[in-house]
Amino acid sequence: MDERNEEETKEKAPLNFLERIIEDDLNNGRVPDNTIVTRFPPEPNGYLHIGHIKSICLNFGLAQKYQGRCHLRLDDTNPEKEDVEYSDSIKRDIRWLGFEWEPYEYHASDYYGQLYEIALQLIKDGNAYVDSLTGEQMKEYRGTLTEPGKNSPDRERSIGENLRLFEEMHAGKHPEGSYVLRAKIDMASPNINMRDPVLYRIKFASHPRTGDTWCIYPMYDFTHPISDAIEGITHSICTLEFEDHRPAYDWATSIDGIEHAPHQYEFARLNINYLVMSKRRLLQLVKLNIVDGWDDPRMPTVSGIRRRGYSPESMKDFVSRIGVAKVEGVVDYSLLEFCVREDLNKRAKRLMVVLDPLKLVIDNYPEGQVEYFEAVDNPEDPNSAVHQIPFSRELYIEREDFMEVPPKGYHRLYPGNEIRLKYAYYVTATEVVKDDQGNVVEVHCTYDPTSRGGTTADNRKVKGTSHWVSASEGVTIEARLYDKLFLTEYPGQKTGNYLDDLNPDSLKIVTDAKAEPEIMKAQVGDYLQFIRNGYFCLDSKQQGSGLPVFNRTVTLKDSWAKLKQKMGV
């Protein structure tokens, strides 16, 4: 398909429901200055995960499509859980995906002074009050989904008394938990979020940006919508769990005294089986040392998948295939890996690496001789570069590529059988050397000098091809073979504890892998395919044995899906 036809196909693609809303708003003059303004508003209390990628691509993508802008706003309303480390990681992850927000970077804490003034005005208008109920009492007074709540005894405090107490809260004269500021809305509302929600609480915690300036902090449901209004957001896009909060959102933007009133729209969040994407659970995995940090390649964090070797293009393709819906669903993990394979197949450099080495000695090859074979970096790319691979008398092949007594249908190397060494020669196994325990430690063979490049004058066919590494010219590396962190589709569903479903084989470390010397040119961020063994990348955190460490991104085929089918799962 040429570029013109591809563009035509894109243009004809059906609009998702958010695009239809935006286009209708633009066509009917409901957008100020005809400029779409979206925002991505993460809380800096953890690292972003794959679920956030959908929201990032959606918010930034809509802004790009309609020539608008997307703000990055860090909703930093909870100083006890927030850290500059998280803020920095969020920015790094967004840029890795290829999006830019400058100069539109904001923080909820930018608006603390304005939010405080809005709260004071609410009190003066009789629409907010200081409450002294304890957390347990407040829960009791709130009611249930089927029973209305009841008014707090403090609901009828005088305006003067509320102002005095709130200003004392601001001045740090009362301990944490003694008072909160609540909106006076409706304790009988069918929506629990509208039953006099808390607007401010006392927290003697230093804020990463404002330090100790404040000891009262606004609640998220109060801060978030007003921040949207201040910034002129036209389409506030969030996930479905905030649908019940929309009345509170609309209330906050109606009492803030700001002319602009944004609208909230909800879409289905990204759920993937075999993964947990709760920040609380991910933090627990880190604190329990089950993983080696937020960027452990088994983690579904953006930092983790980047270290594992996922490409940003594959992630954009993944969320594009999922689409934008209004109903929650679960995406199969195999689709995620499919998108990764599809992308890496087009960009990964091919190298020969032997993960479980078995020595192969070519008895009739000249001792001390080294010759070179040309290999294409990526056969999927017609403009691919090439590199040279050294060949010598002693090689390494995968242990699974030789069997002394093979089963029927085995086409690799065995005594008397001829195979092709990729790019090089035909070889025939002649004898084996075993250790004291009877294990094969060395295979001897002969080669056909006329088969250089993998063909012969008589055009004879061989069924097996093995990759190899020169024993004298190759290098030793460490390979880390990553798999799913959890064994079950829905971790914790059966026992209630997701930690019960951890996969004990989620990481296997190979410390004696043999690789062609070209691998030493690899840089962090390069995409590699170890022929027959999967896609790999150089680890950004060199560790362990002191050897160069390479992480397996994904296998060449979905062996997990085959295993599930075999097990009847």
N, C-alpha and C positions, 0 to 999 in steps of 0.2 A: 504494500500500500504506500503510495507516495505521500509527501507531506500535505499536498492540497487535499487529497481525499481523506487523509487522517483528520485534518482540521474540519472538513465538512461533516465527518462522522461525529466529532466532538460537538459541533454546533447543533446537530440534530438530537443529541442525547436528551432524554426527558429531564425536566427540572425536578429537583427534590422539593419538598413542601416549603422549606425555608427560602429557596430561590423564588418560588412562586409568590410567597409573601413579599419578599423584597421587591420583585418586579412590579407587583401590584401597588405597593407603596410608592415606588418611583413614578409609575405611570399616573397615579392619582394625586401627586403633589403632597404626599404626607411625610416627605423626608426633608428636613431643613437644609437649605442650600443644595438640595439634590445630591448630598454626599452621605454615603453609607458609612457608619462608624460602628465597628464591632470592638470587642475586647476579649483578651484571654486573661482571666483573673485568678491565678492559682494562689493558694495560701502557702507561704514559705515555711512549711512545717514538715517537709519531707521531699524526697526526690520524685520527679515526674515519672509516671509509668506509661505503658503502652496505651492504656485507656485515655490518657491525656493527649496522645498523638491525634486521636480523632477530633478532639475539641480544638487543638491547635490548627490542624489542617482546615477545619471547618471555618473557624473565625478568621484566620488569615486568608484562606482561600476565597471566602465570600467577599472580603474587602478588596482583594486583588481583582476578582472577576468584575466587580461593579465600580472599579476605579475609586474606591474609598480608602479608608485607613483602619488599621487594627491597633488598638492600644495594648500594651502589656501593663497590667496593674497587679501588683503584689498585695493581696488582701491580708495585710499584717495586723490583724485585730487581736491575736492571742500571743502576747510576748513570751509566755512561759514555754511555748513549743516551737518558736521561730528562731531561725539562725541565718546569719549571712551566708554560711555554707550552702544552705538550701536555695537562697536567692541566686547565688552565683551559678549553681548547678542548673536551675531553671533557665536562666539566660543562655547558658552553654548548650542546653538541649534544644531550645527553640532555634538557635542559629545553626545547629547541626542539621536540623530538618530543612534548612534553607530559607527561613523567614527572618525578617528584620522589622523592628518596630520603632527604632529611633526616628525622631526625637520624642516619641509618644510613650515615655516610660513614667509610670505613676505608682504611688503607694497609697493605700487607704490611710496610712498615718499622715499623709500630706493634708488630710482633711479633718484631723482631730479637732482643731480649733473651730472650724465651721460646724462640725457635728455637735460640739458642745453648745454652741450658740443656738442651734436648732432645738436641742434638748431643753435649753432654758426657755425658749419661746413656747414649746409645748406645755411646760409647767405653767407659764404665765397665762396660757389660753385655757388652762384647766384640762389639758389632754394628756397629762402624765403625772405620776405621783411616786413618791419614795415609799418603798415597801420594806417592812422589817420581818416578813415571814421567812422562816428557814426554808432550805431546799425541800425538805420532806413535807413541810406544811404547804408550800406552794404546789407541790405535786398533788397533794390531797385536794386542795382548793380548785385545781385546774379542771377536774372532772374527767370523763372518759369520752370515747367516741360516741357512746350512746346516751351519756348523761351530761348535762350542762355543768359548767363550773360555778363557783360562787365567789362573790366579791370578797376581797381581802378587807379586814377591819381597817386597814390604812388607806383604803381607796378614797375616803372622803376627807383626808387631811386638807387643811386649808392651803391655798396657793402660797401664802407667805411661809408656812411651815415647810412645805415641799422645797421651796427655793432655798431656805436656810439649810435644810438637811443636805440637799444636793451640793450646795456650795461647800459645806463642811466635808462631804465625801471627796470633793475635788481637792480640798486643802489637806486631805490625809488625816482627818480627825477621827475617823471611825475604822475599826478593824475589818478585815476581809470577811465577807459573809454576813455582816451586820445589816447592811442595807443594799437594795438595788433600786434602779429607776425603771418603772414600768409604764408602758403606754396605757392609757385609759380608752379601751375600745369596746369590747363586748364579751363578758365572761360566759354568755350563753351561745356564742357563735358556734355553728356546726363545724367550723374549721378551728382546731385547737390552736393553730398558730396565731389566731386572731384574739385569743383569750388573754388580753392584757400582757403581751409579750415583754420580756425584759429588754431594756434598751442599753443600760449601763450596769457594770458591776465593779466592785472595788478589787484591784489587784496591785499589790505592792511588788511589782516585778519590773525589772529594767527592760526597756524595749530596745531592740537592735538599732533602731534609727532615732528614736526620741529620748533614749536614755531614761532618766528618772523624772522627766518633766511631768508625766502623768501617773496618777495612781488609780484613776478610773478609766476603764476602757469600754468603747462601744461594742455592742454585740454585732455579729456578722449580718443578721437579717435587717439591722438598722443601717449599718455602714454601707453594705454592698449596693443597694439600690440608689442611695443618695450619691455615692461615688459615681455611679453610672450617669446620674442626672448632671452632676457637676461637669463631667467630661463630655457631655453631649452625645452619649451612646445612643444610636438609633435602634439597634436590634441587640437586645441582651439575650444571648443564646446560652442555655445551660442544659444539664441533663435532667431526665424525668423525675429524679427524686426531689427536685425543687418545685415540682408542679403544685404541690399543696402550699408552698410558700409564696405563690404568686399573689394572693390577696394581700399578704404582708408587704410584698414588694410594691404593689400598687398603692397601698396605704402610705408607705414611707415616702414615695415620690409625690404624693399629694399634699403632704404636710411640710415639705422641706423649704417652701418659699422660692423654689427654683422654677423658672418658667418652663424649662425643658422637662418633659416627662417621657422617659424611655419605656419600651415595652419588652416584656420577658417572653421568650419562646423556648419550649423544651423539646429535646430530641432524646432518643434512646442511647444510653451510654454503651460503651464497648465492653462486652463480657466474653471472655475466652475460656474454654474448658482447660483443665489441668493447671490453671494459674490462679493465684490470689492477687488481687490488686487493691487491697485495703492498705492504706498507709500505716495503720496501726499494726497490722499483721506483718507488713514488710519491715517495719521498725523492730518488731519482735524477733524476726529472723536474724536481723543484724545484731541486736543486743545479746541474743543467745549464742552467737557465733556459729550458727548453722550455715551461714554464708560469710564470706570475708569482706563484707561491706555492701553499701548500696549499689556499687557498680560490679558486684559479683556477676559473671556472665550467665548465671542461672536465674538471676533476678529479672522480673519483667519491667524493671526501670529502664528509662531511655539510656541512662549511663551504662546499665548492664548489657543491653542489647548492642550498644555501640562497641563496648569492649569485646563482646562476643563476635562482632564482625558483621552485624546486620547493616545494610546500607539505608540511608534516608529515602532513597528512591523506592526500595522495596516496601518500606513502611507507608509511603504515600500511595503506592499501588494497592496495598492491603486495605487501607481505610476507604479507598475509592471503590474497591470491589464490594465492600460491606454495604456502602450506601448510607443514606440518612433516613431513619425511620422514626415513627412515633411510638412504636411498641417494642418493649424489651425482648431480647433474644440472646442466644449464646452462639458464638462463632466457634467453629471447630479449629483446634490448634493446628491441624494439618493444612488449613488454608494459609495460616501465617507462614508456615515453613515452605509451602508451595511458592508463595510470593517471593520469599527470600531466595529460593533456588532459581526461580525464573530470572531474577535480576542478576544474581551472581554468575549464572551461566554465561551471561553476556559480557561481564566485566572482569571475571577472575582470571588471573594468570595461572597457567597449568605448570605444576612442578611434580617431579617424582620424589616421593617420600615413602620409606618403608617403616611401618609402625612396629612390626613384630619381625625383626630381621633374622634371616637364615642365610648363612654364607653359601655362595655358589662359586665353585672354582672351575674355570674353563681350562682343562688340562692342555689342550692344543693351541692355546692362545699365547703369544710371546710374553715371557716374563718381563716386567718393567716397562712394557709398552702402554702408552695411553693415547687413545684417539678420541675424536670428538664427533658428536652427532648433532645436527641442527634440529631444534624443537620449536614449534610455533607456540607463542605465549598463549594465544586464545584462538582456537580454530573457528569460533563463532564470529570472529571479527575479520573481515576480508583485508583489513589494513593492519593486521596484527604484526607486532615485532617478533623477532625470533631470538633464541639464545642457544648457547652451546652446552652440551652435556658430555662430561668425560666418561670414557669407557675403559675398563682395565680387565686383567685376567681374573681378579677376584671381585665379586659383586655381592650385594645383598638383595634377596627377594623376600617377599612376605612368606612367613612360615606356612600359611594356609595354601600357598601356591605349589606346595610339594606334598605328595603322599606316597609312602613306600608301597602300600597296598590300596590302591584307589577303588572307590565304589564305581559302579556302572554310571557312565555319563560324566565322569570327572575329566575335564579337558585341560587341566594344568599339567605341571611337570610330575612325572613318575618314571621309574627305571624303564628305559627303552623308548620313552615317548619324546616327541619333538615339539617344542613350542617356539613362539616368537618372543624375543626380548624387544619391547617397544622401542622403535626407532633404530634398533641395532641389528642383531643377527638371529638366526635360528640356532637353538641349542638342543642337544639330546642328553638326557640324564643317563649316567653310566654306573655310578656306585654312590654309596652313602658312608659317612663316618658317624659313629654313635659314641655317646659317653658311657660311663660305667653303669648308668641306670637304663641304658637302652634308648635314650632319646637321640634323635637325629640332630647333629650339630653342624654338619657340613655335607653338601651335595656336590659331587663331581660330575662334569659333563664335557661334551665336545661341541664345537661350533662349526658351522659351515661358512667358510670365508667368502663364498660366492653369494651369500644371502644378505649382504650388507644393505641396510635400509628396509629389510623385511620382505624382499622378493628374491626369487631364484630364476635361473634360465629355464628350468623345466616347469615353472609356474605351479609347483606343488603347493598344496594347501595345508595349513596347520590350523587347528581349532582354538588353541589357547594362546593368549598373549599376557605376559607379565611385565610389570614395571620393575625397575631395579635401580640400584645406586652403587657407584663404584666404591669399593672398600677403601682404596688408597686415597681417592680424591674427594669423597663425600664428607659430610660433617654430621656431628651428633647434635640433636635438638631434643627439647622436651615438648611433648604434645599433650594437651589437656582435652580429653574427650568429654564434652558436656552433653547431658541429656536432660529430660524434664526433671524439675525439682520435686514433682509430686507424681504418685503412681495412679491416682484416680482422677476421673474427669471433674469431680466436684469435691475438692479436699475438705475433709471434716464432715461430709454429709451423713455418714453412717455413725460416727462416734461422737460428733459434736466438737472434736478437736482436730483442726486441720493438720497439726503436727504429727498426728498418727499416720498420715498418708505420705510422709516424706519418702522419696526414692533413695535408697541407700547407694545406688549406683549412678547417681546424677553426675558424678565426676570420677573419671578414671585417669590417672596420670601415667604417661609413658615417658620414662626418663632415658631411653636408649634408642630413640627413633633415628634412622639414618636418612639424610637428605642430600640431594644434589647441591653443589656449592652455590648455585644461583640463588638459593634461598637466603643467603647472607645479605643480599641486596634489599630484602624486604624492609619496608618502613611501617610504622604504626599508621593504620588507615588504609593500607593496601589490602586488596581482596585476592585470595589465593585459592586454587583448587589443588589439593593433593590427589593426584590421579587415583581413582577407585576408592579413595578413603574419605572424601568429603571436602567441604569448603572450610578454610582456615584463615586465621589472621594472626599477625604478630601481637602478642599481649602488650597492652600499654603499661602493665606493671610487671616488669621482669622480676622473677622470684624463684623460690624453690631450689633447684639444683645448681643454679648459676648458669645453666645453658640457655640459649635463646628459647623462649617459651611461645608456643603457638596454640591458639585456642580453636577448637573445632566449632564452627558456626552452625553447621547443619550437615547431616549426611547427604549423600547424593540422591538417595531414594528414601521414601517414607517407610522405613522398616517398622516403625511403631504401628502404623496402620495395618501393615501385613500381620504383625503379631496379634493385634486385636482381632483381626479376621480369623486367624488360626485358632484363637482362644474362644471364639464365638461371642466376643464382647460387643 
